[in-house]
């Protein structure tokens, strides 16, 4: 059973960049598919990016394609989300989620993942 901890959130200006990190402990992290979700108040969590455990294939939500990059650190139990050209609509609480041996999919939902971090706030100022 893996424990997830996010870091890297904060305040950034429109057009700026942030990198979020998700560290997994207590389990064999390379065996987990990892997703990054975001949530606004009163809205459901939406998956913005995911990286598959075995082939490192990636998924991106249309609204972040070309701006966000998800990557897995080969030396550490960590998955990063590089967010570029941030827009006001990217502001949300971002959550890291993990599921062991989850296969690649065309899209991901909350129900695909069992393990979740506590979230990190991203604020974009105009």
RONU-96160 format. One record per atom (N, C-alpha, C, O, CB): residue number from 1; atom name; x, y, z. Coordinates in pm, 1 decimal. Glycine has a CB too. Layout:
BEGIN
 resi name        u        v        w
  NUM   CA        X        Y        Z
...
//
This chain:
BEGIN
 resi name        u        v        w
    1    N     84.8   -117.6      0.0
    1   CA      0.0      0.0      0.0
    1    C     89.1    123.6      0.0
    1    O    176.4    138.5     85.6
    1   CB    -96.4      0.0    122.2
    2    N     66.7    210.5    -95.3
    2   CA    155.4    325.5   -112.6
    2    C     95.4    448.8    -48.2
    2    O    -26.2    467.9    -48.3
    2   CB    182.7    351.3   -261.2
    3    N    181.9    531.7      6.5
    3   CA    143.8    663.0     59.1
    3    C    197.6    767.9    -36.5
    3    O    313.2    762.1    -78.4
    3   CB    198.3    685.6    205.2
    4    N    111.6    864.9    -70.8
    4   CA    150.0    967.0   -168.4
    4    C    156.7   1103.6   -102.9
    4    O     73.3   1138.4    -19.4
    4   CB     51.5    969.6   -285.7
    5    N    256.2   1179.6   -141.6
    5   CA    270.4   1315.9    -90.8
    5    C    306.4   1408.6   -204.4
    5    O    406.0   1388.2   -273.7
    5   CB    376.7   1323.2     20.4
    6    N    224.1   1511.4   -223.2
    6   CA    248.4   1609.2   -328.6
    6    C    324.0   1729.7   -274.0
    6    O    318.4   1761.0   -155.0
    6   CB    116.2   1653.7   -392.1
    7    N    393.6   1795.2   -363.5
    7   CA    459.1   1921.4   -330.3
    7    C    473.0   2003.8   -457.1
    7    O    456.4   1952.9   -567.9
    7   CB    598.1   1897.4   -264.0
    8    N    503.7   2131.9   -439.4
    8   CA    532.8   2216.3   -554.1
    8    C    425.5   2315.2   -591.8
    8    O    445.8   2398.1   -680.6
    8   CB    559.8   2132.6   -668.5
    9    N    310.5   2308.0   -525.4
    9   CA    206.3   2404.5   -556.0
    9    C    243.9   2543.8   -509.2
    9    O    341.0   2562.0   -435.9
    9   CB     75.6   2362.3   -492.8
   10    N    166.2   2641.5   -552.3
   10   CA    193.1   2777.3   -510.9
   10    C    123.2   2876.9   -600.1
   10    O     31.8   2843.0   -675.2
   10   CB    340.6   2803.5   -510.0
   11    N    168.2   3000.7   -590.3
   11   CA    111.6   3110.9   -667.6
   11    C    202.5   3141.9   -786.0
   11    O    324.1   3153.4   -771.3
   11   CB     92.3   3236.6   -579.0
   12    N    141.8   3155.1   -902.6
   12   CA    218.2   3185.0  -1022.9
   12    C    137.9   3281.2  -1108.9
   12    O     14.8   3281.2  -1105.2
   12   CB    252.5   3055.2  -1101.5
   13    N    206.6   3361.5  -1184.6
   13   CA    137.7   3454.2  -1274.1
   13    C     93.8   3382.8  -1401.6
   13    O    148.6   3278.8  -1438.1
   13   CB    228.4   3573.9  -1308.4
   14    N     -4.1   3439.1  -1467.2
   14   CA    -47.7   3385.4  -1596.3
   14    C     72.6   3374.3  -1690.8
   14    O    152.2   3467.3  -1704.2
   14   CB   -158.9   3475.3  -1659.0
   15    N     83.0   3258.9  -1754.9
   15   CA    194.9   3235.2  -1845.0
   15    C    315.7   3173.5  -1779.1
   15    O    410.9   3134.6  -1846.7
   15   CB    234.6   3361.5  -1908.4
   16    N    312.8   3164.2  -1647.4
   16   CA    425.6   3109.3  -1574.2
   16    C    423.0   2957.6  -1568.3
   16    O    338.0   2892.6  -1629.0
   16   CB    428.2   3165.0  -1435.3
   17    N    518.3   2902.5  -1493.6
   17   CA    535.5   2758.0  -1484.1
   17    C    546.8   2713.6  -1339.4
   17    O    592.4   2788.4  -1252.9
   17   CB    658.5   2713.8  -1561.9
   18    N    504.8   2591.9  -1315.3
   18   CA    521.7   2525.5  -1186.4
   18    C    547.7   2378.7  -1212.8
   18    O    500.2   2323.0  -1311.7
   18   CB    397.0   2545.1  -1094.5
   19    N    622.8   2316.7  -1124.5
   19   CA    640.9   2172.3  -1129.9
   19    C    589.3   2110.9  -1000.6
   19    O    634.5   2145.0   -891.3
   19   CB    789.9   2135.4  -1153.0
   20    N    495.0   2020.8  -1015.1
   20   CA    442.6   1945.8   -901.6
   20    C    515.1   1812.2   -892.4
   20    O    548.4   1751.2   -994.0
   20   CB    289.4   1924.7   -914.6
   21    N    538.8   1768.0   -770.2
   21   CA    603.2   1639.7   -749.2
   21    C    515.0   1551.8   -661.7
   21    O    447.3   1599.5   -570.7
   21   CB    742.1   1657.8   -685.6
   22    N    517.6   1423.9   -691.4
   22   CA    443.7   1324.1   -613.1
   22    C    542.6   1216.2   -573.7
   22    O    599.7   1148.2   -659.0
   22   CB    321.9   1263.8   -694.0
   23    N    562.0   1201.3   -444.9
   23   CA    651.7   1098.3   -393.6
   23    C    569.8    984.7   -335.5
   23    O    479.1   1006.6   -255.1
   23   CB    748.0   1156.1   -287.3
   24    N    602.5    863.0   -376.8
   24   CA    532.5    745.9   -325.5
   24    C    621.3    668.1   -229.9
   24    O    738.6    644.3   -258.6
   24   CB    486.8    655.9   -440.5
   25    N    565.5    628.6   -116.6
   25   CA    641.3    551.2    -18.4
   25    C    554.6    438.9     34.5
   25    O    431.8    446.6     33.7
   25   CB    690.8    640.9     97.4
   26    N    622.0    333.6     80.9
   26   CA    550.3    222.3    140.8
   26    C    503.3    118.1     42.4
   26    O    432.6     24.6     80.0
   26   CB    434.7    272.9    215.1
   27    N    541.4    132.5    -83.3
   27   CA    504.0     34.8   -183.7
   27    C    603.0     38.8   -297.5
   27    O    690.4    125.4   -301.5
   27   CB    362.3     59.9   -234.7
   28    N    589.9    -54.7   -390.5
   28   CA    679.0    -55.5   -504.9
   28    C    624.5     40.8   -608.8
   28    O    547.0      2.7   -696.5
   28   CB    694.4   -198.4   -563.5
   29    N    666.6    167.8   -597.4
   29   CA    608.1    274.9   -676.2
   29    C    614.4    253.4   -826.2
   29    O    520.9    291.3   -896.7
   29   CB    675.0    401.5   -643.1
   30    N    721.9    193.5   -878.1
   30   CA    726.0    171.3  -1024.0
   30    C    612.3     82.0  -1075.4
   30    O    584.4     81.3  -1195.3
   30   CB    859.2    109.1  -1062.3
   31    N    547.9      8.2   -987.9
   31   CA    438.5    -79.6  -1028.9
   31    C    304.1     -8.4  -1035.6
   31    O    202.3    -68.7  -1069.8
   31   CB    428.5   -196.0   -934.4
   32    N    304.6    119.0  -1003.1
   32   CA    180.8    195.2   -997.4
   32    C    169.1    288.3  -1117.3
   32    O    263.7    359.1  -1151.6
   32   CB    173.1    275.0   -867.3
   33    N     53.4    287.4  -1179.8
   33   CA     18.8    394.3  -1273.1
   33    C    -18.8    516.6  -1189.4
   33    O    -92.4    505.4  -1091.4
   33   CB    -99.0    351.6  -1370.1
   34    N     31.7    632.1  -1228.7
   34   CA     11.3    753.9  -1151.0
   34    C    -61.8    857.8  -1234.2
   34    O    -29.4    881.2  -1350.6
   34   CB    145.5    810.0  -1101.4
   35    N   -159.0    917.9  -1173.0
   35   CA   -234.6   1024.0  -1238.6
   35    C   -230.5   1151.3  -1157.6
   35    O   -219.2   1148.6  -1035.0
   35   CB   -378.5    981.3  -1261.0
   36    N   -239.9   1262.6  -1227.2
   36   CA   -257.7   1392.7  -1163.4
   36    C   -399.3   1441.1  -1193.0
   36    O   -441.4   1449.6  -1308.4
   36   CB   -150.9   1496.0  -1213.5
   37    N   -470.4   1472.2  -1087.2
   37   CA   -606.8   1522.8  -1097.8
   37    C   -610.7   1665.0  -1042.8
   37    O   -523.1   1706.3   -966.8
   37   CB   -707.2   1430.7  -1021.8
   38    N   -714.1   1739.2  -1082.7
   38   CA   -736.0   1868.8  -1022.2
   38    C   -884.9   1884.9   -992.4
   38    O   -970.7   1822.6  -1055.0
   38   CB   -684.7   1982.4  -1114.3
   39    N   -911.7   1970.3   -895.2
   39   CA  -1048.9   1986.9   -850.9
   39    C  -1074.2   2130.5   -810.2
   39    O   -995.4   2191.4   -737.9
   39   CB  -1080.0   1892.6   -735.4
   40    N  -1186.1   2183.6   -858.0
   40   CA  -1235.6   2312.8   -814.6
   40    C  -1351.7   2289.9   -717.7
   40    O  -1414.8   2184.3   -721.0
   40   CB  -1279.7   2399.9   -936.3
   41    N  -1380.2   2387.2   -632.1
   41   CA  -1493.6   2372.2   -540.6
   41    C  -1621.5   2340.3   -616.2
   41    O  -1650.1   2401.5   -719.1
   41   CB  -1512.4   2499.0   -457.7
   42    N  -1695.7   2248.1   -567.2
   42   CA  -1824.5   2201.9   -619.2
   42    C  -1811.6   2123.2   -749.3
   42    O  -1912.7   2085.9   -808.7
   42   CB  -1915.9   2319.7   -640.9
   43    N  -1690.5   2097.8   -793.8
   43   CA  -1672.7   2020.8   -916.6
   43    C  -1605.7   1887.3   -887.9
   43    O  -1541.3   1869.3   -784.6
   43   CB  -1590.4   2100.2  -1018.0
   44    N  -1621.7   1795.3   -979.9
   44   CA  -1556.7   1665.9   -965.7
   44    C  -1408.7   1678.2  -1001.3
   44    O  -1366.6   1770.7  -1070.7
   44   CB  -1625.6   1560.0  -1054.5
   45    N  -1332.5   1583.1   -952.1
   45   CA  -1191.5   1580.1   -988.9
   45    C  -1179.0   1534.7  -1133.4
   45    O  -1247.6   1442.4  -1177.4
   45   CB  -1110.9   1486.7   -894.5
   46    N  -1090.6   1601.0  -1206.1
   46   CA  -1065.1   1563.3  -1344.5
   46    C   -918.2   1527.5  -1359.8
   46    O   -830.5   1591.9  -1302.3
   46   CB  -1104.6   1677.6  -1441.8
   47    N   -893.6   1425.3  -1437.2
   47   CA   -757.0   1381.2  -1460.5
   47    C   -694.8   1469.3  -1567.8
   47    O   -749.0   1481.9  -1677.7
   47   CB   -752.6   1231.5  -1501.8
   48    N   -581.7   1529.9  -1536.3
   48   CA   -513.9   1612.6  -1634.9
   48    C   -398.5   1539.7  -1702.2
   48    O   -361.5   1573.3  -1814.6
   48   CB   -463.4   1738.7  -1570.2
   49    N   -341.3   1440.6  -1635.2
   49   CA   -230.6   1366.3  -1694.2
   49    C   -212.9   1235.6  -1617.7
   49    O   -247.5   1225.4  -1500.0
   49   CB    -99.3   1450.1  -1692.4
   50    N   -158.7   1136.5  -1686.8
   50   CA   -129.8   1008.5  -1622.4
   50    C    -12.9    943.3  -1694.2
   50    O     11.4    967.4  -1812.5
   50   CB   -254.6    915.1  -1623.0
   51    N     58.8    859.8  -1619.5
   51   CA    170.8    785.1  -1677.6
   51    C    156.5    640.0  -1635.7
   51    O    140.6    608.9  -1517.6
   51   CB    309.5    843.5  -1632.3
   52    N    162.3    553.3  -1733.0
   52   CA    135.3    410.8  -1709.5
   52    C    258.1    342.3  -1652.4
   52    O    371.3    375.5  -1687.7
   52   CB     91.5    341.1  -1839.8
   53    N    234.4    245.6  -1562.9
   53   CA    342.5    188.3  -1484.5
   53    C    444.3    111.8  -1567.7
   53    O    563.6    119.5  -1538.0
   53   CB    286.0     98.3  -1380.8
   54    N    403.1     38.5  -1670.1
   54   CA    497.9    -51.8  -1734.4
   54    C    563.4      7.1  -1858.6
   54    O    683.5    -10.8  -1879.2
   54   CB    429.0   -179.0  -1770.7
   55    N    487.3     76.2  -1940.6
   55   CA    546.3    126.6  -2064.8
   55    C    566.3    278.2  -2064.2
   55    O    614.2    336.0  -2161.7
   55   CB    459.2     87.9  -2182.0
   56    N    529.0    341.5  -1953.1
   56   CA    545.4    486.6  -1937.7
   56    C    470.5    565.1  -2044.3
   56    O    503.4    680.5  -2071.7
   56   CB    692.4    523.1  -1942.2
   57    N    370.4    503.0  -2104.2
   57   CA    286.4    581.0  -2194.9
   57    C    211.3    685.2  -2114.0
   57    O    188.8    668.1  -1994.2
   57   CB    187.5    489.7  -2273.3
   58    N    173.1    792.0  -2179.7
   58   CA    113.7    903.5  -2107.8
   58    C    -22.2    941.4  -2163.5
   58    O    -55.4    913.6  -2278.8
   58   CB    205.5   1022.5  -2111.8
   59    N    -98.4   1005.2  -2078.5
   59   CA   -230.1   1059.2  -2114.7
   59    C   -232.0   1204.9  -2071.8
   59    O   -180.7   1240.5  -1965.8
   59   CB   -348.1    977.8  -2047.2
   60    N   -292.0   1288.8  -2155.8
   60   CA   -313.4   1429.1  -2120.5
   60    C   -455.7   1469.8  -2156.1
   60    O   -509.9   1431.6  -2259.8
   60   CB   -211.1   1520.5  -2192.4
   61    N   -512.8   1547.0  -2068.5
   61   CA   -641.1   1607.6  -2098.0
   61    C   -620.5   1708.7  -2211.0
   61    O   -516.4   1774.0  -2217.8
   61   CB   -702.6   1675.4  -1970.8
   62    N   -719.2   1721.4  -2298.9
   62   CA   -704.4   1808.9  -2415.2
   62    C   -662.5   1950.2  -2376.2
   62    O   -580.2   2012.1  -2443.7
   62   CB   -834.3   1814.0  -2493.2
   63    N   -718.6   2000.3  -2268.5
   63   CA   -694.4   2139.8  -2231.2
   63    C   -551.1   2166.7  -2184.8
   63    O   -510.1   2282.2  -2173.4
   63   CB   -790.0   2179.8  -2122.5
   64    N   -474.7   2059.6  -2157.8
   64   CA   -336.8   2080.6  -2110.8
   64    C   -233.0   2027.5  -2207.9
   64    O   -113.0   2042.9  -2185.4
   64   CB   -317.2   2014.8  -1976.3
   65    N   -278.4   1965.1  -2315.6
   65   CA   -184.2   1910.2  -2413.0
   65    C    -94.5   2020.2  -2467.7
   65    O   -140.9   2128.8  -2502.4
   65   CB   -259.1   1840.4  -2527.8
   66    N     35.0   1990.3  -2474.8
   66   CA    130.9   2087.8  -2523.1
   66    C    180.6   2182.5  -2415.7
   66    O    276.9   2256.0  -2437.6
   66   CB     70.7   2166.0  -2633.4
   67    N    115.6   2181.8  -2298.7
   67   CA    157.6   2271.3  -2189.5
   67    C    208.0   2194.8  -2067.4
   67    O    300.0   2240.8  -1999.7
   67   CB     41.9   2361.3  -2148.4
   68    N    149.4   2079.2  -2038.6
   68   CA    186.3   1999.6  -1922.3
   68    C    266.3   1878.0  -1966.5
   68    O    242.0   1821.5  -2073.1
   68   CB     61.1   1956.4  -1843.2
   69    N    361.1   1838.9  -1884.1
   69   CA    440.6   1718.6  -1911.4
   69    C    448.7   1636.2  -1784.0
   69    O    491.2   1685.8  -1679.6
   69   CB    583.8   1755.1  -1963.5
   70    N    407.8   1510.1  -1793.0
   70   CA    418.6   1419.0  -1679.4
   70    C    538.1   1328.2  -1702.5
   70    O    560.7   1281.5  -1814.2
   70   CB    287.6   1335.7  -1660.1
   71    N    614.0   1303.3  -1597.7
   71   CA    732.1   1219.2  -1612.3
   71    C    757.1   1142.6  -1483.0
   71    O    719.0   1185.3  -1374.0
   71   CB    855.4   1303.8  -1650.1
   72    N    821.3   1030.3  -1498.8
   72   CA    854.6    947.6  -1382.0
   72    C   1005.6    950.9  -1362.9
   72    O   1081.2    931.2  -1458.0
   72   CB    803.3    799.8  -1399.3
   73    N   1048.7    975.5  -1241.0
   73   CA   1190.9    975.8  -1209.4
   73    C   1239.9    832.3  -1202.7
   73    O   1183.7    750.7  -1129.6
   73   CB   1218.7   1050.1  -1076.0
   74    N   1345.3    800.5  -1279.0
   74   CA   1393.7    662.8  -1284.1
   74    C   1472.9    624.5  -1159.1
   74    O   1490.1    506.0  -1130.5
   74   CB   1479.7    643.0  -1407.3
   75    N   1520.6    723.0  -1085.6
   75   CA   1605.2    694.6   -969.2
   75    C   1531.4    708.4   -836.5
   75    O   1575.2    655.4   -734.4
   75   CB   1724.5    786.7   -969.5
   76    N   1419.7    779.4   -838.6
   76   CA   1346.0    802.7   -714.6
   76    C   1199.9    761.5   -733.2
   76    O   1151.1    756.7   -846.0
   76   CB   1355.9    951.6   -671.7
   77    N   1130.6    732.1   -624.7
   77   CA    987.5    699.1   -634.8
   77    C    904.9    826.4   -648.3
   77    O    834.7    865.6   -555.1
   77   CB    940.7    617.9   -511.1
   78    N    913.4    890.5   -764.2
   78   CA    856.9   1022.9   -782.5
   78    C    803.9   1037.9   -923.6
   78    O    862.9    990.2  -1020.5
   78   CB    960.9   1130.7   -752.5
   79    N    690.8   1105.6   -932.0
   79   CA    632.5   1144.5  -1060.4
   79    C    613.5   1295.0  -1056.7
   79    O    558.6   1349.5   -961.0
   79   CB    496.3   1069.6  -1088.5
   80    N    659.0   1361.2  -1161.1
   80   CA    649.2   1506.7  -1169.0
   80    C    548.0   1549.7  -1273.5
   80    O    523.4   1478.9  -1371.2
   80   CB    785.0   1567.3  -1200.4
   81    N    490.0   1666.2  -1251.8
   81   CA    402.0   1728.3  -1349.6
   81    C    455.0   1869.1  -1375.1
   81    O    440.0   1958.7  -1292.1
   81   CB    252.4   1730.7  -1300.0
   82    N    516.2   1886.4  -1489.7
   82   CA    565.2   2017.0  -1530.6
   82    C    451.1   2090.8  -1598.0
   82    O    396.1   2043.7  -1697.5
   82   CB    688.4   2005.0  -1625.4
   83    N    415.5   2206.6  -1543.6
   83   CA    302.3   2282.7  -1595.5
   83    C    354.1   2415.8  -1649.9
   83    O    412.1   2495.8  -1576.5
   83   CB    193.9   2305.5  -1484.7
   84    N    332.6   2437.9  -1777.5
   84   CA    381.6   2557.8  -1844.6
   84    C    265.8   2640.3  -1898.8
   84    O    154.4   2590.7  -1915.7
   84   CB    477.8   2520.6  -1957.8
   85    N    294.3   2765.5  -1925.3
   85   CA    195.5   2858.7  -1981.1
   85    C     64.7   2848.5  -1903.1
   85    O    -42.1   2829.6  -1961.3
   85   CB    171.0   2829.8  -2131.7
   86    N     74.3   2861.1  -1773.0
   86   CA    -42.3   2843.7  -1686.9
   86    C   -144.8   2953.9  -1710.5
   86    O   -110.9   3070.3  -1732.2
   86   CB     -0.2   2841.5  -1540.0
   87    N   -269.8   2913.4  -1705.4
   87   CA   -382.5   3002.9  -1728.6
   87    C   -471.2   3006.4  -1603.7
   87    O   -463.6   2916.3  -1520.1
   87   CB   -464.2   2957.7  -1853.1
   88    N   -553.9   3108.3  -1590.8
   88   CA   -641.8   3115.2  -1473.6
   88    C   -726.9   2989.4  -1455.2
   88    O   -755.7   2949.5  -1342.4
   88   CB   -732.4   3235.9  -1484.8
   89    N   -766.4   2928.2  -1564.8
   89   CA   -849.7   2808.2  -1553.0
   89    C   -772.8   2686.3  -1504.2
   89    O   -833.5   2582.9  -1476.3
   89   CB   -912.8   2776.9  -1685.6
   90    N   -641.9   2696.1  -1493.4
   90   CA   -562.5   2586.6  -1437.8
   90    C   -558.0   2590.6  -1284.7
   90    O   -513.3   2495.1  -1221.2
   90   CB   -420.8   2591.6  -1493.7
   91    N   -603.4   2699.3  -1226.7
   91   CA   -601.3   2711.8  -1081.2
   91    C   -696.3   2609.7  -1018.1
   91    O   -813.3   2600.5  -1055.3
   91   CB   -640.0   2855.5  -1038.2
   92    N   -644.0   2533.7   -922.9
   92   CA   -723.2   2427.6   -858.9
   92    C   -637.2   2363.1   -751.6
   92    O   -520.0   2396.8   -735.0
   92   CB   -772.5   2320.5   -963.5
   93    N   -696.8   2270.8   -680.1
   93   CA   -618.4   2181.7   -596.4
   93    C   -579.7   2062.7   -682.7
   93    O   -664.8   2001.2   -746.9
   93   CB   -697.7   2137.2   -467.9
   94    N   -452.2   2030.9   -683.9
   94   CA   -400.8   1920.6   -764.2
   94    C   -369.5   1802.3   -674.3
   94    O   -306.1   1816.3   -569.7
   94   CB   -275.4   1963.5   -843.2
   95    N   -415.1   1686.3   -717.1
   95   CA   -397.4   1562.9   -641.0
   95    C   -319.6   1461.2   -723.1
   95    O   -338.4   1448.2   -844.0
   95   CB   -533.7   1504.8   -598.8
   96    N   -233.1   1390.7   -655.2
   96   CA   -164.5   1276.2   -712.7
   96    C   -243.1   1150.7   -674.6
   96    O   -289.6   1137.2   -561.4
   96   CB    -15.6   1267.9   -663.2
   97    N   -257.2   1059.7   -770.3
   97   CA   -328.6    934.7   -745.0
   97    C   -249.6    819.2   -804.7
   97    O   -178.3    836.3   -903.6
   97   CB   -472.4    939.4   -804.1
   98    N   -262.4    701.9   -744.3
   98   CA   -186.2    586.4   -791.3
   98    C   -269.8    459.9   -782.4
   98    O   -352.5    443.4   -692.6
   98   CB    -57.1    570.4   -710.3
   99    N   -246.1    372.0   -877.1
   99   CA   -315.1    243.1   -881.4
   99    C   -217.3    139.0   -932.7
   99    O   -155.6    158.9  -1037.4
   99   CB   -443.0    249.2   -971.3
  100    N   -202.0     27.2   -860.3
  100   CA   -105.7    -72.1   -905.4
  100    C   -149.1   -140.6  -1033.5
  100    O   -263.5   -184.4  -1046.0
  100   CB    -83.7   -174.8   -798.1
  101    N    -57.6   -149.7  -1128.3
  101   CA    -75.9   -225.3  -1251.2
  101    C   -198.1   -181.9  -1331.9
  101    O   -258.2   -262.8  -1402.6
  101   CB    -86.8   -370.6  -1218.9
  102    N   -234.0    -56.2  -1321.3
  102   CA   -344.6     -5.5  -1401.6
  102    C   -296.5     10.3  -1546.5
  102    O   -194.9     74.4  -1573.3
  102   CB   -398.0    130.6  -1344.3
  103    N   -371.7    -49.4  -1638.4
  103   CA   -332.7    -44.3  -1779.2
  103    C   -360.8     93.8  -1837.4
  103    O   -436.1    173.8  -1781.9
  103   CB   -406.9   -152.2  -1859.9
  104    N   -296.7    118.0  -1951.8
  104   CA   -320.9    244.8  -2019.1
  104    C   -463.9    255.3  -2070.0
  104    O   -522.5    156.7  -2114.7
  104   CB   -223.9    262.1  -2133.9
  105    N   -518.9    374.6  -2062.9
  105   CA   -656.6    398.9  -2105.6
  105    C   -662.6    527.9  -2186.4
  105    O   -569.6    608.5  -2186.1
  105   CB   -752.2    406.3  -1983.7
  106    N   -773.8    544.6  -2254.9
  106   CA   -794.2    668.1  -2330.6
  106    C   -827.0    785.1  -2238.9
  106    O   -803.0    901.0  -2272.8
  106   CB   -905.6    649.6  -2433.0
  107    N   -881.9    753.3  -2123.3
  107   CA   -915.0    857.0  -2025.3
  107    C   -923.2    791.6  -1888.2
  107    O   -945.7    671.0  -1877.8
  107   CB  -1049.6    929.4  -2061.2
  108    N   -904.9    870.8  -1783.3
  108   CA   -905.1    818.0  -1647.0
  108    C  -1005.6    895.4  -1562.9
  108    O  -1030.0   1014.1  -1584.5
  108   CB   -763.6    825.9  -1584.2
  109    N  -1062.7    824.5  -1466.4
  109   CA  -1154.5    887.9  -1372.6
  109    C  -1109.7    856.7  -1230.8
  109    O  -1020.7    774.7  -1208.3
  109   CB  -1300.2    840.5  -1396.1
  110    N  -1173.9    924.4  -1135.2
  110   CA  -1138.4    902.0   -994.3
  110    C  -1144.6    754.6   -956.1
  110    O  -1060.8    705.4   -880.6
  110   CB  -1230.9    981.9   -903.6
  111    N  -1242.9    686.1  -1008.1
  111   CA  -1264.6    548.0   -969.8
  111    C  -1155.6    452.0  -1015.5
  111    O  -1150.4    337.5   -970.7
  111   CB  -1394.0    503.0  -1023.2
  112    N  -1069.0    498.6  -1104.3
  112   CA   -959.0    413.8  -1150.8
  112    C   -847.7    402.9  -1048.0
  112    O   -763.7    313.3  -1057.0
  112   CB   -903.0    467.5  -1280.8
  113    N   -845.9    493.8   -949.5
  113   CA   -733.9    502.8   -856.3
  113    C   -779.1    481.0   -712.7
  113    O   -882.3    532.2   -669.4
  113   CB   -665.3    638.0   -869.1
  114    N   -699.5    403.8   -640.3
  114   CA   -730.3    374.5   -500.5
  114    C   -657.5    466.9   -403.8
  114    O   -711.9    504.0   -299.8
  114   CB   -695.4    231.3   -469.1
  115    N   -535.2    503.7   -437.9
  115   CA   -449.1    576.9   -344.5
  115    C   -437.2    722.3   -388.1
  115    O   -416.9    752.4   -505.7
  115   CB   -308.9    511.4   -335.9
  116    N   -450.2    812.3   -289.9
  116   CA   -453.4    954.5   -317.5
  116    C   -365.8   1030.9   -218.6
  116    O   -351.6    993.3   -102.3
  116   CB   -596.8   1006.2   -312.5
  117    N   -307.5   1139.8   -269.4
  117   CA   -239.8   1232.5   -181.1
  117    C   -337.7   1333.5   -124.5
  117    O   -457.3   1329.1   -153.4
  117   CB   -127.1   1303.3   -254.3
  118    N   -285.4   1424.8    -43.2
  118   CA   -368.7   1524.6     23.1
  118    C   -397.8   1645.7    -63.6
  118    O   -488.2   1723.5    -33.4
  118   CB   -303.2   1569.2    149.4
  119    N   -322.0   1662.2   -171.0
  119   CA   -346.2   1772.9   -261.9
  119    C   -254.4   1890.6   -236.1
  119    O   -205.2   1911.2   -125.1
  119   CB   -488.7   1817.3   -251.7
  120    N   -232.8   1966.8   -341.5
  120   CA   -153.0   2088.1   -331.5
  120    C   -220.9   2196.8   -414.6
  120    O   -266.7   2171.7   -526.1
  120   CB     -5.8   2063.6   -379.4
  121    N   -226.7   2316.9   -359.3
  121   CA   -299.7   2426.0   -421.7
  121    C   -215.2   2494.4   -528.4
  121    O    -98.5   2526.8   -506.4
  121   CB   -343.8   2527.1   -316.7
  122    N   -276.4   2515.5   -643.9
  122   CA   -214.2   2594.5   -749.8
  122    C   -302.4   2716.1   -774.4
  122    O   -421.2   2702.9   -803.8
  122   CB   -194.9   2510.4   -881.4
  123    N   -243.9   2833.6   -762.3
  123   CA   -315.3   2958.8   -784.3
  123    C   -247.6   3034.4   -898.0
  123    O   -125.5   3049.3   -900.4
  123   CB   -319.3   3045.2   -654.5
  124    N   -328.9   3081.7   -991.8
  124   CA   -275.7   3154.5  -1107.2
  124    C   -331.8   3295.4  -1104.0
  124    O   -453.3   3314.4  -1109.7
  124   CB   -311.2   3082.9  -1241.8
  125    N   -245.9   3392.0  -1095.2
  125   CA   -289.9   3531.5  -1086.9
  125    C   -275.9   3601.0  -1222.1
  125    O   -180.5   3578.6  -1296.6
  125   CB   -209.3   3607.2   -979.9
  126    N   -373.2   3685.1  -1250.6
  126   CA   -370.2   3757.0  -1379.5
  126    C   -320.8   3899.1  -1360.9
  126    O   -311.6   3974.5  -1457.8
  126   CB   -509.8   3758.4  -1444.7
//
